[in-house]
Amino acid sequence: MHFTRKTVSGEGEKVDVVALQQRDLAGTPVFQYVMTNNAVELMKYLVHNDSQLNSRDSVGATPLLIAFLYMNFDLGKQVIMAYPGIIIHTSTCCIYLAQFMHACSVSKGFPYALASYDARDANNPSPYQGENILHIAIVHRKLEIVKWLVETLPDLLDAETTGVFFSPGHACYFGGSPLLFALSSRQLEAAACILQAADRAPSTSRAARTSIFMMDAHGNNALHMAVVHDLPDAFDFAVRHAMARFPNACPKSFDANDATTPYDLPLFMKQLHGTDKDHFERFIRKHNTDYLSPLTLAAAMGRSRMFKHILKSLSVKSWTYGPVTSMMIPLKGLEERARRHRPKKPHASKGGGAVRPTTAEVPSTETSSHPRLDPIQASWWHRVLERRNVRTAVECLGSNSPLSICIDPKTLKDVMRH
């Protein structure tokens, strides 16, 4: 994929961003060394020029990002191990103190390793804005590198791609965060490692913000991303790990990572009460910024396999008699508009709170040029918008173009002509 931008001269001419990036990389020693995987010369060069690890090319990539992009992982790991420098902010500059890392120096900060693509220009952001080395390792499907990164640098989990290259409608729309990247590319073991690292992280750390309940800037959570990429097993992975956050409602010996044992979602939801039930239902029926839940998104995108899979997971088997099976299909979201429930009173449980709150689990603040409304007005206006914009799965199916195959070609041609 190619991107264009205005030239530095401001004459409005268009240049190929990829070609411009290659020119920049070829003309800078530190980038040359990482591109060609020349670890010996790179480490010699960095002895007196370690600040060059902060350099950026025309699209906002640092040398470490380029090393991982070109799959020179051993070189990248060597640099990370050698330069876990601390950033000291002073009135005049940032001083980078480089020192060799050993077991106790993991908390030094790693300013070079934690950097992401950033064009440093709000008016002309990088097409890859927000991507870090963990995103790149996931896209390259290098599980061992992913494991090493989340163990060594768990704060890499707290990053989101916002560049146009990763936006909805493009081939590389994977959901922004490393967790959603892993799920969108069907790397379930990598996703499990990421969730484990987030659980191990201190509650005040950046890594702890990662959660199976998290969503991206477009309001899509793990279930939406499973629909976008037509991945039933990623959907099941997300459901199981969300269920595991409420152990009191799970069956005994429930294992979120056991994909061989089927889960009973309706029965599980019956065991939930109060805020736990409300929280889980919001996850299952979460509306994105287009007011689409995972079920209605599957209908809108014509993902028949995912539509059937989601509907089946929410349905209850009443009885079976020979070849006949009676199923109770939930109408909420299918024919009945699903609206957000008011928070319910907490239900006392022996296990206490099951879900650690994270910033990703609460609704994001609306960004608008209009004056901020008071809470009562905002709540009323939100309900009006929901009633107006939320669609059912049946409505989405009715407007889905693949249904035109039900019309014979001649009739369809006449309809299109008139």
BAPA-274524 format. One line per field, with one value per residue (C-alpha): residue number from 1; residue in three letters; chain; x, y, z. Coordinates in steps of 0.05 Angstrom, whole numbers, padded with zeros to 5 digits. Layout:
REM BAPA-274524
resi NUM ...
resn Ala ...
chain A ...
x X ...
y Y ...
z Z ...
REM end
This chain:
REM BAPA-274524
resi 1 2 3 4 5 6 7 8 9 10 11 12 13 14 15 16 17 18 19 20 21 22 23 24 25 26 27 28 29 30 31 32 33 34 35 36 37 38 39 40 41 42 43 44 45 46 47 48 49 50 51 52 53 54 55 56 57 58 59 60 61 62 63 64 65 66 67 68 69 70 71 72 73 74 75 76 77 78 79 80 81 82 83 84 85 86 87 88 89 90 91 92 93 94 95 96 97 98 99 100 101 102 103 104 105 106 107 108 109 110 111 112 113 114 115 116 117 118 119 120 121 122 123 124 125 126 127 128 129 130 131 132 133 134 135 136 137 138 139 140 141 142 143 144 145 146 147 148 149 150 151 152 153 154 155 156 157 158 159 160 161 162 163 164 165 166 167 168 169 170 171 172 173 174 175 176 177 178 179 180 181 182 183 184 185 186 187 188 189 190 191 192 193 194 195 196 197 198 199 200 201 202 203 204 205 206 207 208 209 210 211 212 213 214 215 216 217 218 219 220 221 222 223 224 225 226 227 228 229 230 231 232 233 234 235 236 237 238 239 240 241 242 243 244 245 246 247 248 249 250 251 252 253 254 255 256 257 258 259 260 261 262 263 264 265 266 267 268 269 270 271 272 273 274 275 276 277 278 279 280 281 282 283 284 285 286 287 288 289 290 291 292 293 294 295 296 297 298 299 300 301 302 303 304 305 306 307 308 309 310 311 312 313 314 315 316 317 318 319 320 321 322 323 324 325 326 327 328 329 330 331 332 333 334 335 336 337 338 339 340 341 342 343 344 345 346 347 348 349 350 351 352 353 354 355 356 357 358 359 360 361 362 363 364 365 366 367 368 369 370 371 372 373 374 375 376 377 378 379 380 381 382 383 384 385 386 387 388 389 390 391 392 393 394 395 396 397 398 399 400 401 402 403 404 405 406 407 408 409 410 411 412 413 414 415 416 417 418
resn Met His Phe Thr Arg Lys Thr Val Ser Gly Glu Gly Glu Lys Val Asp Val Val Ala Leu Gln Gln Arg Asp Leu Ala Gly Thr Pro Val Phe Gln Tyr Val Met Thr Asn Asn Ala Val Glu Leu Met Lys Tyr Leu Val His Asn Asp Ser Gln Leu Asn Ser Arg Asp Ser Val Gly Ala Thr Pro Leu Leu Ile Ala Phe Leu Tyr Met Asn Phe Asp Leu Gly Lys Gln Val Ile Met Ala Tyr Pro Gly Ile Ile Ile His Thr Ser Thr Cys Cys Ile Tyr Leu Ala Gln Phe Met His Ala Cys Ser Val Ser Lys Gly Phe Pro Tyr Ala Leu Ala Ser Tyr Asp Ala Arg Asp Ala Asn Asn Pro Ser Pro Tyr Gln Gly Glu Asn Ile Leu His Ile Ala Ile Val His Arg Lys Leu Glu Ile Val Lys Trp Leu Val Glu Thr Leu Pro Asp Leu Leu Asp Ala Glu Thr Thr Gly Val Phe Phe Ser Pro Gly His Ala Cys Tyr Phe Gly Gly Ser Pro Leu Leu Phe Ala Leu Ser Ser Arg Gln Leu Glu Ala Ala Ala Cys Ile Leu Gln Ala Ala Asp Arg Ala Pro Ser Thr Ser Arg Ala Ala Arg Thr Ser Ile Phe Met Met Asp Ala His Gly Asn Asn Ala Leu His Met Ala Val Val His Asp Leu Pro Asp Ala Phe Asp Phe Ala Val Arg His Ala Met Ala Arg Phe Pro Asn Ala Cys Pro Lys Ser Phe Asp Ala Asn Asp Ala Thr Thr Pro Tyr Asp Leu Pro Leu Phe Met Lys Gln Leu His Gly Thr Asp Lys Asp His Phe Glu Arg Phe Ile Arg Lys His Asn Thr Asp Tyr Leu Ser Pro Leu Thr Leu Ala Ala Ala Met Gly Arg Ser Arg Met Phe Lys His Ile Leu Lys Ser Leu Ser Val Lys Ser Trp Thr Tyr Gly Pro Val Thr Ser Met Met Ile Pro Leu Lys Gly Leu Glu Glu Arg Ala Arg Arg His Arg Pro Lys Lys Pro His Ala Ser Lys Gly Gly Gly Ala Val Arg Pro Thr Thr Ala Glu Val Pro Ser Thr Glu Thr Ser Ser His Pro Arg Leu Asp Pro Ile Gln Ala Ser Trp Trp His Arg Val Leu Glu Arg Arg Asn Val Arg Thr Ala Val Glu Cys Leu Gly Ser Asn Ser Pro Leu Ser Ile Cys Ile Asp Pro Lys Thr Leu Lys Asp Val Met Arg His
chain A A A A A A A A A A A A A A A A A A A A A A A A A A A A A A A A A A A A A A A A A A A A A A A A A A A A A A A A A A A A A A A A A A A A A A A A A A A A A A A A A A A A A A A A A A A A A A A A A A A A A A A A A A A A A A A A A A A A A A A A A A A A A A A A A A A A A A A A A A A A A A A A A A A A A A A A A A A A A A A A A A A A A A A A A A A A A A A A A A A A A A A A A A A A A A A A A A A A A A A A A A A A A A A A A A A A A A A A A A A A A A A A A A A A A A A A A A A A A A A A A A A A A A A A A A A A A A A A A A A A A A A A A A A A A A A A A A A A A A A A A A A A A A A A A A A A A A A A A A A A A A A A A A A A A A A A A A A A A A A A A A A A A A A A A A A A A A A A A A A A A A A A A A A A A A A A A A A A A A A A A A A A A A A A A A A A A A A A A A A A A A A A A A A A A A A A A A A A A A A A A A A A A A A A A A A A A A A A A A
x 00000 00026 00014 00028 00039 00058 00131 00173 00174 00099 00086 00031 00067 00057 00112 00111 00120 00151 00203 00218 00227 00276 00317 00320 00340 00396 00426 00431 00485 00442 00386 00434 00463 00395 00368 00429 00430 00501 00503 00578 00581 00517 00542 00608 00570 00524 00582 00587 00521 00468 00422 00414 00367 00318 00323 00261 00253 00203 00144 00164 00201 00259 00319 00290 00223 00260 00301 00237 00203 00260 00256 00326 00301 00367 00397 00337 00340 00415 00401 00344 00388 00446 00406 00350 00366 00330 00300 00316 00277 00314 00299 00342 00343 00331 00393 00396 00437 00454 00476 00476 00414 00413 00357 00343 00343 00279 00245 00294 00244 00268 00253 00279 00243 00176 00175 00122 00114 00104 00112 00113 00065 -00007 -00028 00008 00010 00047 00006 00032 00021 00022 00052 00107 00155 00104 00053 00106 00126 00053 00042 00105 00074 00138 00110 00177 00193 00123 00133 00202 00175 00115 00158 00215 00174 00102 00087 00089 00017 -00007 -00005 -00056 -00047 -00084 -00052 -00093 -00056 -00091 -00160 -00226 -00235 -00161 -00130 -00089 -00146 -00130 -00161 -00106 -00078 -00030 -00083 -00133 -00077 -00064 -00137 -00151 -00095 -00117 -00055 -00091 -00029 00001 -00064 -00062 00010 -00011 -00069 -00025 00026 -00028 -00053 00018 00030 00021 -00049 -00020 00024 00010 00008 -00050 -00095 -00099 -00161 -00204 -00259 -00219 -00241 -00207 -00220 -00278 -00313 -00297 -00279 -00250 -00317 -00325 -00255 -00271 -00330 -00289 -00238 -00289 -00256 -00304 -00246 -00223 -00295 -00296 -00228 -00253 -00317 -00281 -00231 -00286 -00324 -00260 -00264 -00326 -00303 -00363 -00409 -00363 -00368 -00318 -00250 -00266 -00204 -00207 -00151 -00185 -00215 -00237 -00291 -00354 -00380 -00453 -00461 -00535 -00525 -00465 -00503 -00559 -00508 -00488 -00522 -00521 -00463 -00427 -00485 -00490 -00416 -00414 -00477 -00446 -00386 -00428 -00474 -00425 -00443 -00386 -00386 -00431 -00481 -00468 -00461 -00420 -00485 -00510 -00440 -00439 -00507 -00485 -00420 -00454 -00411 -00460 -00413 -00401 -00475 -00495 -00439 -00459 -00533 -00520 -00476 -00532 -00588 -00616 -00634 -00704 -00711 -00690 -00735 -00703 -00683 -00722 -00689 -00725 -00682 -00699 -00666 -00655 -00693 -00652 -00607 -00640 -00711 -00713 -00669 -00616 -00606 -00556 -00582 -00578 -00525 -00554 -00541 -00481 -00498 -00461 -00414 -00362 -00308 -00315 -00301 -00282 -00262 -00205 -00230 -00188 -00193 -00213 -00275 -00311 -00344 -00297 -00311 -00347 -00304 -00344 -00338 -00404 -00407 -00403 -00472 -00487 -00495 -00571 -00574 -00518 -00554 -00620 -00585 -00548 -00613 -00644 -00584 -00586 -00660 -00649 -00585 -00584 -00606 -00627 -00594 -00657 -00653 -00579 -00594 -00650 -00602 -00545 -00528 -00513 -00587 -00597 -00577 -00647 -00673 -00666 -00616 -00669 -00714 -00653 -00630 -00699 -00699 -00630 -00650 -00712
y 00000 00069 00136 00206 00272 00343 00358 00398 00456 00462 00465 00413 00360 00289 00240 00166 00161 00092 00117 00177 00132 00087 00148 00171 00101 00094 00161 00151 00106 00080 00061 00029 -00016 -00040 -00051 -00094 -00130 -00106 -00115 -00106 -00039 -00016 -00029 00006 00066 00070 00074 00148 00159 00123 00184 00165 00110 00167 00186 00183 00172 00207 00165 00169 00103 00095 00049 -00005 -00003 -00013 -00070 -00107 -00088 -00121 -00181 -00169 -00191 -00213 -00145 -00110 -00151 -00136 -00061 -00066 -00105 -00055 00009 00007 00080 00124 00189 00248 00311 00376 00448 00444 00373 00299 00261 00188 00145 00079 00019 -00056 -00091 -00148 -00180 -00120 -00067 -00085 -00023 00027 00054 00031 00097 00070 00004 00033 00084 00078 00108 00183 00234 00290 00329 00334 00359 00303 00241 00178 00126 00078 00124 00087 00021 -00006 -00065 -00111 -00097 -00113 -00178 -00199 -00183 -00223 -00281 -00290 -00321 -00327 -00254 -00234 -00274 -00243 -00173 -00179 -00209 -00158 -00097 -00107 -00033 -00046 -00071 00000 00025 00036 00044 00104 00114 00108 00043 00009 00042 00005 -00015 -00028 -00098 -00084 -00061 -00105 -00065 -00019 -00052 -00111 -00156 -00141 -00149 -00219 -00239 -00208 -00249 -00313 -00317 -00342 -00365 -00296 -00265 -00311 -00289 -00216 -00226 -00263 -00207 -00156 -00196 -00199 -00125 -00077 -00046 00024 00005 00019 -00056 -00066 -00025 -00084 -00126 -00175 -00122 -00067 -00033 00010 00082 00058 00023 -00046 -00099 -00169 -00197 -00144 -00159 -00233 -00215 -00168 -00223 -00281 -00319 -00361 -00389 -00318 -00302 -00364 -00346 -00276 -00303 -00355 -00305 -00256 -00312 -00328 -00258 -00281 -00347 -00354 -00361 -00410 -00486 -00521 -00534 -00483 -00467 -00406 -00434 -00501 -00495 -00568 -00561 -00524 -00468 -00455 -00380 -00374 -00418 -00376 -00312 -00339 -00346 -00273 -00220 -00145 -00106 -00169 -00188 -00117 -00114 -00180 -00164 -00098 -00137 -00187 -00135 -00076 -00024 00007 00078 00056 00030 -00042 -00100 -00161 -00195 -00136 -00124 -00196 -00183 -00117 -00146 -00209 -00254 -00312 -00360 -00310 -00291 -00364 -00376 -00317 -00332 -00405 -00386 -00343 -00393 -00444 -00515 -00531 -00603 -00655 -00710 -00753 -00709 -00649 -00598 -00539 -00477 -00413 -00356 -00290 -00233 -00178 -00151 -00196 -00167 -00125 -00064 -00076 -00015 -00005 -00026 00019 -00005 -00055 -00057 -00100 -00171 -00197 -00255 -00293 -00280 -00204 -00164 -00207 -00155 -00106 -00039 -00011 00052 00010 -00016 00050 00091 00141 00215 00244 00292 00349 00423 00435 00456 00398 00377 00366 00292 00292 00324 00279 00217 00238 00256 00190 00151 00191 00175 00102 00096 00131 00095 00025 -00026 -00097 -00156 -00165 -00093 -00103 -00167 -00132 -00080 -00129 -00131 -00206 -00218 -00194 -00264 -00284 -00242 -00271 -00232 -00205 -00177 -00148 -00114 -00083 -00058 -00027 00006 00039
z 00000 -00018 00014 -00011 00023 00006 -00007 00041 -00009 00001 -00074 -00067 -00107 -00085 -00069 -00051 00024 00019 -00031 00012 00072 00034 00015 00088 00112 00061 00081 00156 00187 00245 00198 00149 00204 00228 00157 00138 00206 00218 00294 00301 00266 00299 00370 00354 00327 00387 00437 00424 00387 00429 00423 00350 00373 00381 00307 00264 00190 00145 00170 00244 00252 00301 00287 00333 00296 00230 00260 00279 00213 00175 00223 00251 00319 00350 00334 00363 00427 00433 00429 00480 00528 00521 00526 00578 00592 00642 00616 00662 00645 00659 00641 00579 00553 00565 00587 00567 00614 00580 00620 00611 00635 00684 00723 00767 00713 00677 00707 00677 00628 00559 00523 00457 00459 00480 00424 00370 00301 00309 00253 00306 00261 00283 00214 00177 00221 00202 00163 00216 00276 00343 00320 00365 00362 00395 00341 00289 00322 00324 00251 00234 00275 00316 00380 00416 00404 00427 00492 00503 00493 00539 00593 00586 00568 00590 00580 00505 00515 00525 00453 00398 00324 00297 00229 00165 00147 00206 00198 00186 00114 00104 00102 00165 00210 00270 00327 00351 00413 00413 00445 00390 00338 00363 00364 00295 00265 00301 00345 00406 00443 00435 00460 00521 00536 00531 00580 00629 00626 00639 00699 00728 00720 00779 00778 00768 00709 00636 00621 00669 00624 00576 00586 00547 00554 00520 00456 00403 00382 00339 00397 00371 00423 00414 00392 00338 00312 00309 00264 00220 00207 00207 00264 00306 00348 00366 00386 00431 00460 00479 00509 00551 00578 00594 00631 00670 00701 00738 00769 00815 00754 00717 00720 00765 00733 00679 00637 00592 00549 00537 00468 00466 00519 00496 00540 00557 00552 00570 00632 00652 00645 00689 00745 00741 00783 00793 00765 00743 00698 00672 00658 00620 00578 00558 00532 00493 00463 00460 00408 00368 00342 00285 00337 00316 00365 00345 00322 00281 00253 00228 00195 00165 00137 00110 00154 00154 00190 00247 00249 00259 00309 00353 00350 00367 00427 00455 00441 00491 00472 00498 00479 00428 00400 00347 00289 00318 00363 00395 00405 00441 00403 00439 00406 00438 00383 00331 00325 00388 00396 00448 00492 00547 00615 00675 00725 00774 00848 00867 00887 00947 00929 00967 00916 00916 00853 00795 00744 00754 00727 00670 00629 00569 00604 00613 00557 00525 00529 00469 00429 00401 00387 00423 00496 00545 00570 00643 00664 00661 00592 00567 00591 00558 00493 00492 00499 00442 00397 00415 00399 00333 00310 00341 00289 00297 00262 00220 00196 00178 00141 00103 00076 00061 -00014 -00016 -00006 -00078 -00101 -00082 -00141 -00210 -00255 -00303 -00248 -00212 -00277 -00286 -00214 -00221 -00287 -00257
REM end
